[in-house]
């Protein structure tokens, strides 16, 4: 099975799950902005993505986290 993990601070809470899934024969791909180059980590293929964060000072505080998550989504979708 192919499994995709996306985490802004990989491995984060996936530090045990990712290697356990690969040990069961799964292909695990992790996307994170915390690395500069692709590499293998305990059987998990780790691939970087780059976020282009918007720096709008006028955005409502309650929307700031949604803006950040949408920026991450855009970056991941551009990896093709």
Biotite code that builds the C-alpha atoms (Angstrom):
import biotite.structure as struc

atoms = struc.array([
    struc.Atom([0.000, 0.000, 0.000], chain_id="A", res_id=1, res_name="UNK", atom_name="CA", element="C"),
    struc.Atom([1.168, 3.565, -0.682], chain_id="A", res_id=2, res_name="UNK", atom_name="CA", element="C"),
    struc.Atom([0.824, 5.934, 2.269], chain_id="A", res_id=3, res_name="UNK", atom_name="CA", element="C"),
    struc.Atom([1.284, 9.701, 2.200], chain_id="A", res_id=4, res_name="UNK", atom_name="CA", element="C"),
    struc.Atom([2.124, 11.657, 5.356], chain_id="A", res_id=5, res_name="UNK", atom_name="CA", element="C"),
    struc.Atom([2.154, 15.461, 5.268], chain_id="A", res_id=6, res_name="UNK", atom_name="CA", element="C"),
    struc.Atom([3.492, 17.243, 8.331], chain_id="A", res_id=7, res_name="UNK", atom_name="CA", element="C"),
    struc.Atom([5.014, 20.688, 8.771], chain_id="A", res_id=8, res_name="UNK", atom_name="CA", element="C"),
    struc.Atom([7.457, 19.303, 11.334], chain_id="A", res_id=9, res_name="UNK", atom_name="CA", element="C"),
    struc.Atom([8.024, 15.716, 10.169], chain_id="A", res_id=10, res_name="UNK", atom_name="CA", element="C"),
    struc.Atom([8.491, 13.263, 11.779], chain_id="A", res_id=11, res_name="UNK", atom_name="CA", element="C"),
    struc.Atom([6.572, 14.872, 14.645], chain_id="A", res_id=12, res_name="UNK", atom_name="CA", element="C"),
    struc.Atom([3.894, 12.502, 15.891], chain_id="A", res_id=13, res_name="UNK", atom_name="CA", element="C"),
    struc.Atom([4.663, 10.156, 12.977], chain_id="A", res_id=14, res_name="UNK", atom_name="CA", element="C"),
    struc.Atom([8.115, 9.183, 14.292], chain_id="A", res_id=15, res_name="UNK", atom_name="CA", element="C"),
    struc.Atom([6.876, 5.704, 15.239], chain_id="A", res_id=16, res_name="UNK", atom_name="CA", element="C"),
    struc.Atom([4.058, 5.281, 12.720], chain_id="A", res_id=17, res_name="UNK", atom_name="CA", element="C"),
    struc.Atom([6.097, 5.913, 9.560], chain_id="A", res_id=18, res_name="UNK", atom_name="CA", element="C"),
    struc.Atom([8.802, 3.300, 10.284], chain_id="A", res_id=19, res_name="UNK", atom_name="CA", element="C"),
    struc.Atom([6.186, 0.809, 11.542], chain_id="A", res_id=20, res_name="UNK", atom_name="CA", element="C"),
    struc.Atom([4.237, 1.130, 8.287], chain_id="A", res_id=21, res_name="UNK", atom_name="CA", element="C"),
    struc.Atom([7.350, 0.572, 6.186], chain_id="A", res_id=22, res_name="UNK", atom_name="CA", element="C"),
    struc.Atom([8.244, -2.465, 8.322], chain_id="A", res_id=23, res_name="UNK", atom_name="CA", element="C"),
    struc.Atom([4.880, -3.943, 7.276], chain_id="A", res_id=24, res_name="UNK", atom_name="CA", element="C"),
    struc.Atom([5.847, -3.611, 3.625], chain_id="A", res_id=25, res_name="UNK", atom_name="CA", element="C"),
    struc.Atom([4.118, -0.325, 2.826], chain_id="A", res_id=26, res_name="UNK", atom_name="CA", element="C"),
    struc.Atom([5.671, 2.455, 0.768], chain_id="A", res_id=27, res_name="UNK", atom_name="CA", element="C"),
    struc.Atom([5.555, 5.603, 2.911], chain_id="A", res_id=28, res_name="UNK", atom_name="CA", element="C"),
    struc.Atom([6.148, 9.084, 1.502], chain_id="A", res_id=29, res_name="UNK", atom_name="CA", element="C"),
    struc.Atom([6.416, 12.044, 3.874], chain_id="A", res_id=30, res_name="UNK", atom_name="CA", element="C"),
    struc.Atom([6.155, 15.646, 2.685], chain_id="A", res_id=31, res_name="UNK", atom_name="CA", element="C"),
    struc.Atom([7.617, 18.372, 4.900], chain_id="A", res_id=32, res_name="UNK", atom_name="CA", element="C"),
    struc.Atom([9.018, 21.891, 4.549], chain_id="A", res_id=33, res_name="UNK", atom_name="CA", element="C"),
    struc.Atom([11.645, 21.122, 7.238], chain_id="A", res_id=34, res_name="UNK", atom_name="CA", element="C"),
    struc.Atom([14.172, 19.441, 4.902], chain_id="A", res_id=35, res_name="UNK", atom_name="CA", element="C"),
    struc.Atom([16.119, 20.810, 1.945], chain_id="A", res_id=36, res_name="UNK", atom_name="CA", element="C"),
    struc.Atom([16.608, 17.610, -0.067], chain_id="A", res_id=37, res_name="UNK", atom_name="CA", element="C"),
    struc.Atom([14.832, 14.292, -0.493], chain_id="A", res_id=38, res_name="UNK", atom_name="CA", element="C"),
    struc.Atom([16.189, 11.416, 1.580], chain_id="A", res_id=39, res_name="UNK", atom_name="CA", element="C"),
    struc.Atom([15.291, 8.141, 3.275], chain_id="A", res_id=40, res_name="UNK", atom_name="CA", element="C"),
    struc.Atom([14.592, 8.130, 7.005], chain_id="A", res_id=41, res_name="UNK", atom_name="CA", element="C"),
    struc.Atom([14.018, 4.757, 8.664], chain_id="A", res_id=42, res_name="UNK", atom_name="CA", element="C"),
    struc.Atom([12.492, 3.448, 5.434], chain_id="A", res_id=43, res_name="UNK", atom_name="CA", element="C"),
    struc.Atom([10.307, 6.514, 4.873], chain_id="A", res_id=44, res_name="UNK", atom_name="CA", element="C"),
    struc.Atom([10.922, 8.583, 1.743], chain_id="A", res_id=45, res_name="UNK", atom_name="CA", element="C"),
    struc.Atom([11.081, 12.208, 2.935], chain_id="A", res_id=46, res_name="UNK", atom_name="CA", element="C"),
    struc.Atom([10.458, 14.906, 0.304], chain_id="A", res_id=47, res_name="UNK", atom_name="CA", element="C"),
    struc.Atom([10.601, 18.675, 0.846], chain_id="A", res_id=48, res_name="UNK", atom_name="CA", element="C"),
    struc.Atom([8.059, 21.235, -0.225], chain_id="A", res_id=49, res_name="UNK", atom_name="CA", element="C"),
    struc.Atom([8.436, 25.012, -0.117], chain_id="A", res_id=50, res_name="UNK", atom_name="CA", element="C"),
    struc.Atom([5.708, 27.213, 1.284], chain_id="A", res_id=51, res_name="UNK", atom_name="CA", element="C"),
    struc.Atom([5.201, 30.679, -0.136], chain_id="A", res_id=52, res_name="UNK", atom_name="CA", element="C"),
    struc.Atom([3.723, 32.311, 2.921], chain_id="A", res_id=53, res_name="UNK", atom_name="CA", element="C"),
    struc.Atom([1.630, 35.386, 2.456], chain_id="A", res_id=54, res_name="UNK", atom_name="CA", element="C"),
    struc.Atom([2.533, 38.177, 4.818], chain_id="A", res_id=55, res_name="UNK", atom_name="CA", element="C"),
    struc.Atom([-0.738, 40.053, 4.989], chain_id="A", res_id=56, res_name="UNK", atom_name="CA", element="C"),
    struc.Atom([-0.770, 42.174, 8.118], chain_id="A", res_id=57, res_name="UNK", atom_name="CA", element="C"),
    struc.Atom([-4.436, 42.985, 7.604], chain_id="A", res_id=58, res_name="UNK", atom_name="CA", element="C"),
    struc.Atom([-5.695, 39.409, 7.902], chain_id="A", res_id=59, res_name="UNK", atom_name="CA", element="C"),
    struc.Atom([-7.979, 38.662, 10.842], chain_id="A", res_id=60, res_name="UNK", atom_name="CA", element="C"),
    struc.Atom([-6.241, 36.714, 13.601], chain_id="A", res_id=61, res_name="UNK", atom_name="CA", element="C"),
    struc.Atom([-8.858, 33.988, 13.411], chain_id="A", res_id=62, res_name="UNK", atom_name="CA", element="C"),
    struc.Atom([-8.125, 33.440, 9.725], chain_id="A", res_id=63, res_name="UNK", atom_name="CA", element="C"),
    struc.Atom([-4.330, 33.427, 10.005], chain_id="A", res_id=64, res_name="UNK", atom_name="CA", element="C"),
    struc.Atom([-4.090, 29.675, 10.647], chain_id="A", res_id=65, res_name="UNK", atom_name="CA", element="C"),
    struc.Atom([-6.371, 28.916, 7.683], chain_id="A", res_id=66, res_name="UNK", atom_name="CA", element="C"),
    struc.Atom([-4.206, 31.125, 5.514], chain_id="A", res_id=67, res_name="UNK", atom_name="CA", element="C"),
    struc.Atom([-1.128, 29.190, 6.639], chain_id="A", res_id=68, res_name="UNK", atom_name="CA", element="C"),
    struc.Atom([-2.773, 25.807, 5.946], chain_id="A", res_id=69, res_name="UNK", atom_name="CA", element="C"),
    struc.Atom([-3.919, 26.928, 2.487], chain_id="A", res_id=70, res_name="UNK", atom_name="CA", element="C"),
    struc.Atom([-0.361, 28.053, 1.709], chain_id="A", res_id=71, res_name="UNK", atom_name="CA", element="C"),
    struc.Atom([0.900, 24.573, 2.650], chain_id="A", res_id=72, res_name="UNK", atom_name="CA", element="C"),
    struc.Atom([-1.780, 22.937, 0.509], chain_id="A", res_id=73, res_name="UNK", atom_name="CA", element="C"),
    struc.Atom([-0.817, 25.068, -2.498], chain_id="A", res_id=74, res_name="UNK", atom_name="CA", element="C"),
    struc.Atom([2.845, 24.134, -2.027], chain_id="A", res_id=75, res_name="UNK", atom_name="CA", element="C"),
    struc.Atom([2.093, 20.402, -1.811], chain_id="A", res_id=76, res_name="UNK", atom_name="CA", element="C"),
    struc.Atom([-0.143, 20.508, -4.882], chain_id="A", res_id=77, res_name="UNK", atom_name="CA", element="C"),
    struc.Atom([2.627, 22.189, -6.864], chain_id="A", res_id=78, res_name="UNK", atom_name="CA", element="C"),
    struc.Atom([5.009, 19.232, -6.300], chain_id="A", res_id=79, res_name="UNK", atom_name="CA", element="C"),
    struc.Atom([3.815, 17.337, -9.348], chain_id="A", res_id=80, res_name="UNK", atom_name="CA", element="C"),
])
